[in-house]
Amino acid sequence: MSIGEYIRETQLWKSIFRHPAPYDRRNRIVVMLTNFFLHLHPVSIKQQGIALSYTWCMGGITFFLFLVEAITGVLLMFYYRPTLEWAFRDILSLRDVQTLGIMREIHRWGAHAMVITVWLHMYRVFLTGSYKPPREFNWVVGVILLVLTLLLSFTGYLLPWDQLAIWAITVGSNMAKATPILGSEGPGYQLLNIGNYPLITPISDARFLLLGARNVGEETLNRFYILHCVAIPLVVATLIAIHFWRVRKDGGISQPL
């Protein structure tokens, strides 16, 4: 008996892996259905459905970049403090002093690349008609993930706390005032007025909700830090799991027309 066979016969191995190695089709099906990580994927797929010329591998690259962003982001959290006093100094320290400072550049360029790849993924899905029934729900999930990716990029823009970041967020957040119904300068906000008591004012509209204050300040920095590092990534991770699961439930990757 070889060492590998001996290990696979131990109780420890069998308690973790409940079925034999997938040497035949039946075992492959059983392993896929009973494995926590593999059960999201179909047991078998058609070869032309995963051709690089058809998929461009943009979905997989986008997911890989999300993992890169998550790992480097966690490492950066050890060195970054979201306060007016230390935010910019910590960014300079990551650039000039810290050994893991390169993680900030990987995180930054990975964010740019993720925005590009998610757009290309959506473009490929549209070109190949992969949004059509029965995949329309997964298309909606993908659109939401696209919006959340842009929000991740937007909320992360402020964290360096330099002049470029502050004024970029000031301009971007001022656009929120024109949000229909929810913006104090947007169309239809009068619809939420009750008598002489308006529900939407400059201190309760979409811009104020985004900034947490009348102007970009420490409240905004703290709010964007929480959104960028905790809230949005958790929602994105959940939707990615749903996205993968629906690919399997909808019959795997769509086939070339």
C-alpha positions in Angstrom: 0.0 0.0 0.0 1.4 3.4 -1.0 1.6 6.3 1.4 -1.3 8.1 -0.5 -3.5 5.0 -0.3 -2.7 4.7 3.4 -3.6 8.3 4.1 -6.9 8.0 2.2 -7.8 4.9 4.3 -7.4 6.8 7.6 -10.4 7.8 9.7 -9.2 11.5 9.6 -9.2 11.5 5.8 -12.6 9.8 5.6 -14.1 12.2 8.1 -13.2 15.1 5.8 -13.7 13.5 2.4 -16.8 11.3 2.5 -16.3 9.7 -0.9 -13.5 8.1 -2.9 -11.4 10.0 -5.4 -13.4 10.9 -8.6 -12.0 8.1 -10.9 -15.3 7.5 -12.7 -18.4 9.6 -13.6 -20.4 8.4 -10.6 -17.8 9.4 -8.1 -17.3 12.7 -9.8 -21.0 13.5 -9.4 -21.0 12.4 -5.8 -17.9 14.4 -5.0 -19.2 17.5 -6.7 -22.6 17.3 -4.9 -21.2 16.7 -1.4 -18.3 19.1 -1.4 -18.9 22.6 0.1 -16.7 24.4 -2.4 -17.4 22.3 -5.5 -21.2 22.0 -5.2 -21.6 25.5 -6.7 -20.3 24.2 -10.1 -22.0 21.9 -12.5 -20.8 18.3 -12.7 -20.1 18.5 -16.4 -20.1 21.2 -19.0 -19.7 21.4 -22.7 -16.3 22.2 -24.0 -17.3 24.9 -26.3 -19.0 26.7 -23.4 -15.7 27.4 -21.7 -13.7 28.2 -24.8 -11.5 31.3 -24.2 -12.6 32.8 -27.4 -16.2 32.6 -26.1 -16.0 33.5 -22.4 -12.9 35.7 -22.5 -12.4 34.4 -19.0 -13.5 37.8 -17.7 -15.8 36.4 -15.0 -13.0 34.3 -13.6 -10.5 37.1 -13.8 -12.9 39.5 -12.1 -13.4 37.0 -9.2 -9.6 36.5 -8.9 -9.1 40.3 -8.7 -11.8 40.5 -6.0 -9.8 38.0 -4.0 -6.7 40.0 -4.5 -8.5 43.1 -3.4 -9.8 41.4 -0.3 -6.4 40.0 0.8 -4.4 43.1 0.1 -7.2 45.2 1.7 -7.1 43.2 4.9 -3.3 43.7 5.1 -3.6 47.4 4.5 -6.1 47.7 7.4 -3.2 46.8 9.8 -1.4 50.0 8.7 -4.1 52.5 7.9 -6.0 54.6 10.4 -9.2 56.4 9.2 -8.7 59.7 11.0 -8.0 63.2 9.7 -4.7 63.2 11.6 -3.3 59.9 10.4 -5.0 58.9 7.1 -2.7 60.8 4.7 0.4 60.1 6.9 -0.3 56.4 6.8 -0.6 56.5 3.0 2.8 58.2 2.8 4.2 55.6 5.3 2.9 52.8 3.1 4.7 54.3 0.1 8.0 55.2 1.7 8.5 53.1 4.9 6.4 50.0 5.4 7.7 46.7 4.1 4.2 45.8 2.8 3.7 49.1 1.1 3.7 47.4 -2.2 0.3 46.0 -1.2 -1.2 49.4 -1.6 -0.1 49.6 -5.2 -1.4 46.1 -5.9 -4.7 47.1 -4.2 -4.9 50.3 -6.3 -4.1 48.8 -9.6 -6.2 45.7 -8.9 -9.2 48.0 -8.3 -8.7 49.7 -11.7 -8.3 46.3 -13.4 -11.4 44.9 -11.6 -13.6 47.8 -12.9 -12.3 47.1 -16.5 -12.8 43.3 -16.3 -16.3 43.5 -14.8 -17.3 45.8 -17.7 -15.8 43.4 -20.2 -17.6 40.5 -18.6 -20.9 42.3 -18.9 -20.1 43.2 -22.5 -19.3 39.6 -23.3 -22.5 38.4 -21.7 -24.5 40.9 -23.7 -22.8 40.1 -27.0 -23.5 36.3 -26.5 -27.1 36.8 -25.4 -26.3 35.1 -22.0 -28.8 37.4 -20.3 -31.8 35.8 -22.0 -34.1 33.3 -20.2 -33.5 31.3 -18.1 -30.6 33.5 -17.1 -32.3 36.9 -16.7 -32.2 36.8 -12.9 -28.4 36.2 -12.9 -28.1 39.1 -15.3 -29.8 41.3 -12.8 -27.4 40.0 -10.0 -24.5 40.8 -12.4 -25.7 44.4 -12.9 -26.0 44.9 -9.2 -22.4 43.5 -8.8 -21.3 46.0 -11.4 -22.8 48.9 -9.5 -21.3 47.7 -6.2 -17.9 47.4 -7.9 -18.1 51.0 -8.9 -19.2 51.9 -5.4 -16.2 50.1 -4.0 -13.9 52.1 -6.3 -15.8 55.4 -5.3 -15.6 54.8 -1.6 -12.0 53.8 -1.7 -11.1 57.0 -3.6 -11.4 59.1 -0.4 -9.3 57.0 1.9 -5.8 58.4 0.9 -7.2 61.8 2.1 -5.2 63.9 -0.3 -6.4 66.9 -2.3 -7.3 64.8 -5.3 -9.4 62.5 -3.2 -11.2 65.2 -1.2 -12.2 67.3 -4.2 -13.1 64.2 -6.3 -15.5 63.0 -3.6 -16.8 66.6 -3.2 -17.7 66.8 -6.8 -19.1 63.2 -6.9 -21.2 63.7 -3.8 -22.7 67.0 -5.1 -24.1 65.0 -7.9 -26.2 63.1 -5.3 -28.2 66.2 -4.6 -29.8 65.8 -8.1 -31.0 62.3 -7.3 -34.7 62.0 -8.3 -37.0 62.2 -5.3 -34.2 61.6 -2.7 -32.1 64.6 -3.6 -32.9 68.1 -2.3 -32.2 69.5 -5.8 -33.5 66.6 -7.8 -36.7 66.2 -9.7 -39.8 64.9 -7.8 -38.5 65.6 -4.2 -41.7 67.6 -3.6 -43.6 64.3 -3.8 -42.3 63.4 -0.3 -43.4 66.7 1.3 -46.2 66.5 3.8 -47.9 69.8 4.1 -45.4 72.4 5.1 -43.0 69.7 6.5 -40.6 68.6 3.7 -39.1 65.2 4.3 -36.2 65.9 1.9 -33.9 68.8 2.9 -30.2 69.5 2.5 -29.6 67.8 5.8 -31.6 64.7 5.0 -31.1 64.1 1.3 -29.0 61.5 -0.6 -25.9 63.7 -0.4 -26.1 64.0 3.4 -26.7 60.3 3.7 -23.6 59.6 1.7 -21.3 62.1 3.5 -22.7 61.9 7.0 -22.3 65.7 7.2 -22.8 68.9 5.2 -19.3 68.7 3.8 -16.5 66.2 3.3 -14.9 65.6 6.7 -14.0 63.0 9.3 -17.6 61.7 9.4 -17.3 61.1 5.6 -13.9 59.4 6.0 -15.2 57.1 8.7 -18.4 56.3 6.7 -16.5 55.6 3.5 -14.0 53.4 5.4 -16.8 51.3 6.8 -18.6 51.0 3.5 -15.4 50.2 1.6 -13.9 47.7 4.1 -17.0 46.0 5.6 -20.4 46.7 4.2 -20.0 46.6 0.5 -17.5 43.7 0.4 -19.9 41.5 2.4 -22.7 42.2 0.0 -20.5 41.6 -3.0 -19.2 38.3 -1.6 -22.8 37.2 -0.9 -24.0 38.1 -4.4 -20.9 36.4 -6.0 -21.9 33.2 -4.3 -25.5 33.6 -5.6 -24.1 34.4 -9.0 -22.0 31.2 -9.2 -24.9 29.1 -7.8 -27.3 30.4 -10.4 -24.9 29.6 -13.2 -25.1 26.0 -12.1 -28.9 26.1 -11.6 -29.4 27.7 -15.0 -27.7 24.9 -16.8 -24.1 26.0 -16.6 -22.4 28.6 -18.8 -24.4 29.6 -21.8 -23.5 27.9 -25.1 -22.4 29.6 -28.3 -25.4 30.5 -30.5 
